[in-house]
Each structure stands twice: as C-alpha cells, then as structure tokens.
Amino acid sequence: MTDLVTRAQLVLLARTLHVPVERLEHLERLGAQRLDELHQRMSGALFDEHTPVFERISALVPIIPLGISLPIVQRLVPPAMTGRAAGAVGVRHPRKAIDALLRLSIEYAADCAPYVDPRTVGQLADQAPTGPVIGIVNELLRRHDYITAGPFLAYATPELVRAVEEGVPDDEGLIRSAAYAYSAESISAIVRQLLSGPGQRVPRLLGTVIDGSKELRLAALSVFARCAPDVIAAVGDILFEVAPPSAIADLLTTFLAADATDDLLRFAGQLSPSALTKLAFNPVISESAEILVAAVDGSSEIALWRGLLEPLARTPAEVRRRAGTQLAALDPSTLIMLPAIAQAARLWAPLLWVLAATDVAAQAHIGELWASSTRLDPDILERRIADQRLDSLLATLTMTLRVLR
C-alpha cells in the first residue's frame, strides 16, 4: 500500500492540476515531502498567472459596497472564480475579507474553498472570525470533502483549534481531514488541544476509530503516527484504557494487513512503558514478531527501530527468540549499522533483551559481523550487557567479539 501521507499529497496535486489522480501515480515515488513541495510550487505558479486579474478586482473592492456586490457574486459568479480571487483580494483588503466572510452563505463559501490560494489562507488565518470558519468546516465535512478541509486545518490558530474542538462534532471527519494535512506540527497542535481541552474528545474519537472502517483506522494511524512524542504517549494511554485487548488486536490486524507497518512502528515507539507492556502481550504481536522484524530490514530510521525493539523487549522469551532469530537473518548491511542505531537512539537495552533470547548460532553470526565491520568496543558492550544482567545469556555474543577483535 502507498504511504497515506504520500497519497494525500498526490491527490491534492491532482486536484490543483485538474487531472485524474491516476495520471500522476508515477510521481508517488517522489515521496510525501517532495510532492508537497511540488504541489506548493505548482499552486503558486497557477495563482501567480492570474495576478493582473486579481489586481483589477482588488481595485474595485473599496469602491463597491459588499452589501451590493456579494449578493450579485453569489448569484452570478462561479465559486471557482470567486475562490481563486478571494485569497489574493483578501490579503490586500483583510477587513473587507472578514466582512465578506461574515456575509457569504456557508454553502457558497464551502463551494469556493477548494479554489482558494493556500498561501493566502495562512496570511489571513489570524484574522479570520472562527464562527464562519467553523461553519464552512462543518459543511465540508458534511460533504465528505476531506481533501479541502485538511489543508485548512494546517493553518489553524490556537483560537481556531479551540473552536474546532467545541464546534466540529464529526470525529471521523476530523480524522480523515487531518490525514490530508501535511504539517505534523499542526496535527500535533490539534490533537494536543483535543487531549487537554474541556471537551475531552480523544476517548470518544478513539471509540469512533475502533468501531470504524478500515479506511478510517488507517487514516487515524497516519495522523497519530505523525504527532509529537508526548502526544502519541497520551493518545496511546487512552487507547489502551478504552479498548480491550481484542479491539487492539483487531486494529493491529488491520494495520498489518494493509501494510501500514511503518506507521504502526512510529506510533508504537513513542508509547509509555505501561502501554508498551500491554502492546507486547497482545497475541497479534506474538504472531507477527517475524513480520515486524522483516519490515525494518534495510532501514536506518530510528523511529522504526524504536517501535520494533521497545515492544519486543517486553514480550515473553519465546517471542523474543523468534524475533531475534529473524533479526539475525536480516541483510548483513542492516546488522552492521545496528550498533550505531542502538547508540544514537539509546536502544541498547531493548536490543540486548531481544538478542538474549536467541540461540548460539544467531549470537555468533551477529558477533562476527560486529567484530569485522563496526567500531564496537567489546568492553563497552559488556558493560551495557552487565547493566541489564544478561551476561550469561549473551556469553556467545561477547565471546565472539573478544575472539575476533
């Protein structure tokens, strides 16, 4: 399955260019960041082409009263035209833009929203009245137009985030829209408000996810996996509090079947110790240990390794044995860089607990690779092993390193 963040940026680019998304699928390999950059550049170029027209319209704004012009605009001007002009004109006349937003019908404003220059949304966000904005967001969600609502959430001010908590009741719509917001910082701000705000929305929101469709579950995982570590930890604690093990197992099965393993690991790696323990003892983790290990082969992303090793280190010895055996079978280049990852991410403890459950052959193989291809000091490794009181269980690994160095 294509990464959901990448897919979202591809859909936004296709709509900006007015082409079917299928025509751009070959661009998926660019990844989310480059697609977002491409979308911003293409959108900016298209709007810049119309600058002379926008300037002529802007010159008329101080002359024609909104009470006269807006009723005519709503009756006669296509929303696409109004939307394209609205942002540029609003930046030049912010007070008029606010007045216009208060006068426009919610339905017409929602019709215009997909065509507004995203660059101007950020410039006007601090001044926009929350009432009409919340009305437009609710209308977009009612239409299931998550593609339009998502980027608007990326510009949400703290005041608007609080207004969203109070005034947007559609949990599923918020999740699906947030999946189209590229900014992880903005997503974290929104979820943090939902965590701490008076509405206490997150338990209800997670209940919606648990009972929701596969698409909703994957969108939620994509959103939460991009949040700040403290936000993920808080969401995780609530999730394991409101969901029984069977519901967690069902979610995990959905994620693994959809090949959303990377997002699952990014989320799992930031869970609190208590949540990690509950995750580790879920039967799906036991059944999928080898699959999870295989998913990080060739990766140097610390978040993925953290999400793999932290829960596995807390699993029963038999699960760790199977996971460690699979780990030893990874590509040698992956195993060679593993000490550097463990050092950089402070993952020595969980890594050693996984390796401690492996047999002599697996430890010897890893020891040979580390001895010949890394700068790992056996004395340092033995101190880390001693700290975890795993000396006897990792004797083969340390002996191999001693003999071959």
N, C-alpha and C positions, 0 to 999 in steps of 0.2 A: 504494500500500500504506500502511496506517496505521502510524505510528511504533510500533516494537515496545515501547518503554517505555510509551507511552500504552496500547497494547493490553493489556499486562501489568497495569497498574493497573485497567483496565476489568474484566478477568477477576476480579481479586481483589475488586473491589467487588461484582460479580455474585454471587460465592460467599458473601460476607458477608451479602448480602440474600436469598440462596437463590432467585435468579431466573435464568433463562437469560440468557447474555451478550447474546443478540440483542435482548432487551428494553431494554438500556441503550446500544446502539450510537449512539444520537443524542447521547450525552454525550461521544463521542470528541473533539468539537470543543473541549472544555474543556482538553485537553492533559494531559500526564502530571502536572505539579505540582498542578494543581487537582484532578485525580482522586485523587491520593494524599491530599491534604488532606481531600477528601470521604469517602474510604474510612476515614481515621483517625477522623473525626468520627462517621460512621455506626457504625463498630465500637465506639467508645467509648460512644455512646448506647445501643446494644443491650446491651452488658455492664453498663452502669450500671443498667439496668432491673432486673437480677437481683441487685443488691447486697444486698437484705434476705435473699434465699435464701442467697447466699454467706456472709453473716454467721452465719446459723444453722448452716450446715455447718461453718464455721470454728470455732465454739464447741465442736463435738464432737471436733475433731481432738486436743486434748490429753487427752481422756477415753478414746477408743477406741484401743487399740494398733494400729499399722499391720499387724502380723502377723495380726491378726484381720480388720481392715476391708478390706485390699486384696484378698485372695482373693475376698471376697464382692463387692466392687466389680467386679472383672474378670469375674466370672460373671454378675452380675445388672444392672449399671448400663450403659446405652448409652454408648459412647465420646463421643458428642456432649455428653451431660450432664456426664460426668467432665471433658472438655476445657474446657467453659465454666467450671466451678467451680475447676479446678486452678490457674489463674493467680492468681485473687484469693485463694484459700486459701493458696497458696504464698508470696505476698508477706507474709501475716500470720504464717506459720509456715515460714520458709525452711529451717530444719534438718529439719523434717518433710518438706518438699517434696523435699529432696535424698535423704532416706532412702527416700521413696516412689519416686523416680525409679530408685533402685538396685534396688528390689524389683519394679517393674512389668515385665511381659513386654514385649519390644521391639515385638511385633506390636500389643499393646493400646495402648501408648504412641503408636505411629505412627497408630493409629486415632483417638486423641484429639487429636493435634497440630493438625489443621485447625481445631479449635474453641477453641483457647487464645487468650485475650485478648493481642494483640500488645504491648500496653503493659506487661504484666507480664513478658513474655519479656525485655525489656531490663533490668528491675529484678533479675531472677534470673540473668542471663547470667554475671555474675562469680562466682557461687557454684555454678553447675551443674557436676557432675562430667563430664569430657569423654567418658569411656568410654560411658555410656548414651546421651549426646547423639549421638556418632558412630554408635552402633548404630541409633538412630532415623533419622538422616540417611540411612544406607545402606539402611534399609528403605524410606524414602520414595522414594529414587532407584530401588530395585528395582521399586517400584510405578509408576514414572514420574510420581510426584506432585510435579512441579516447582513447582507453584503454592504448595504448602505449604512446601517446602524453601527456596525463595528468600527469603521474608521472614525466616526463621530465620537465614539467612546474614548478613542485615543487622545482626544483633546479636552477631555473632561477636567474642569477645575475642581478643587476640593468642594466648593459650594455645589457644583453640579452633581458631583458624586453623591453627596448627601441627599440631594433632591432625587437622584435615581433610586437610592435606597427607599425613600419614602413614597415616591410616586410611580415607580415602574414595578407592577406586581408580577410580571411574566418572568419567572425564573428560567424557564427553558429558553426564552427569547434572549435574555441577558447572556446566558452561556454561549448560545450559538453566535450571537453578535460579537462577543469578546473573542471568539475564535478567529474573527476576521480583523482584529486589531493587532497590528504588528508589534507595537511598543509593549515590551514586557513590564516596563516601569509603570505605564498607565494601567495595565491589567492588575498589577500588584496593588496600586492605589485603590482601585475599585474594590477588589476582594478584601483588602485591609479594612476599608470602610464597612463592608458588609459584615466583617468579623466583629468590629468594635462598636458599630452603630447601635442605636436604640432598637432597631428592628430585629436584630439578631437573625438575619436572613439565612446564614450559612447552613444550619441544620435542616431547614426546610428545602433549601436549594439542593443539598446533597440527597435528600429524600427523593426529590424530583429526578435526579440523575440515576439513583439506584433503581427507580421504577421506570426509567425512560428507555428509549430505543437505543440501538447500537450506535447510531449517528450522534445522539445526544451524549452518550457516555464518552465517545472518542473526542468530541468537542470539549467536554469538561476536562478530560485528561490533558488535552493540548493546552487549555487555558491554565490549569493549576500547575502544570509542569514548568511553565514559564514564569511563575511567581517568584518573589524573593524567598530565600530560605526560611525566614521566620513566618511568612505567610503560609508556606507549604506545611510547616510543622503544625501550625494552628489548625489548618484545614484537616490535616491528617488525624489529629487528635479527635476532632469532632466526628470525622468519618468513622473511625473505629469505635466511637462511642455510640453512634446512632445505628450503625449497620452490624448485624450479626455476622459471624464467620461465613455462613452460607451466602450472604449477599456480597461480601468481599470476594469470595471465591468466584461468584458469578461475574463480578466486574473484572477480575483478573483474567478469567477465561475469555471474556470479550476482548480485552486488550491484546492478549497473546494471539488469539485467532485472527485479529485484524493487523497483526504485525506492527503493533504500536509499542514494541518493547522498549525503544529508546526513551519515549516519553514516560513510560512506566518506571524505568530505572531513574530518570531525572527526578521524578516525584518521590520515589522510594528513598533515594539517597538523602533527602532532607527531613525525613520523618523523625519524630522524637524517639528516644530509646524505648519507651513503652509501646509506641505504635509499631516500631520495628520488630519488637518481640512478637506482637500479635500477628504481624505480617509473616514473620519467619515460620510460625507454627500453623499457618494456613495450609491445608493439604495441596492447594494448587502450586505453591512454591516448591513443595516436596516433589510433586510430579513433574515440574518444569525446570528443575535445577540445571540440568544439562543444556536445555534450550536457552536459558538466560545466560549461561556462561558462553555458549557459542555465539551469542548476539554481540558480544564485545570484542570478538576476535578482530584484530587489526585496528582497533580504536585506541586513541590516546586521550579521549575526552574524560577528564577526571570525574565529571558528574555521572557518567555511565558506570565507571568502576566503583564509585561510592555506592551507587544504587544497587550494584550487584553484590559487593562484598559485605556491606553492613547487615543486610538481612540474612545472607547465607551464613555469616559467622554465628548467628543465633539459632540456626536450625539444629536438629538432632545430628548426632555423629554420622549416621548412615547417609543422610542427605549431604552433609559436608564431604563425605568420602566420594560420593558420586560426582559432586560438583568439582572437587579437587582433581579427580581423575580426568574430567573433561577439561579442566584448566590446563593440566599438563599436556594435553593433546592439542592445544592451540598452536598456531603458527609460531615457530621459534622467534621471529621478529617481535611478536606480541609479548612473549615471555621475557625476552631480553629487556624490553623497556619497562617491565612491570615494577622493578625496584625503584626506578625514578618516579613512577606514578605514586607508588606507596609512600615514598619520602615526601613528595610535593604535597600530597593530599592528606598526610597523616593517616594512612590506611594500613600501616604495618600490622596493627593488632588484628583487624578482621581478616586480612590476607593470611596471617600466620595461623589463625584458628581454622581456616579452610584447609590450608596445607597440612596441618597437624593430623587431619583425619585421613590423609592419603597413605597409600602403601609405599614400600621401599622403592619400587621401580619409579613411581611418579616423582618422589622426592629426589632420587638420584638424577633423573633426567633434568629437572629444573636446576638442581645444583650444578650440573655440568654446564648448562647454558649460562648461568650466572657467573660461574668461575671463569669461563673463557671469553665472555663477551661484555661484561659490565665491570664497573669500578667498585663493586660492592665489597666493603671491608668485612671479612668474616667476624672480626671482634665486635663490630657494631651490630651485625645481625644477631650474634649470640646474646648480646645484651638485650636486644629487643625480645628475643625468644625467652630469655630469663625473666624479663618483666612480666610476661604472660604465663610464666611457669609451664612452659611447653618443651622444656629441654629434652625430656625422654622421648616425646612424641615426634620431635623434629631432629633426632640424632642423625639420621641418614643425610638430611639436607646439609647440616652443618659439617658433618664429616666429609662429605663430597667436596664442599667448598674448601675445607682445610687441605685436603689431599691435592687438589688440582690448582691451588693458587701458589 
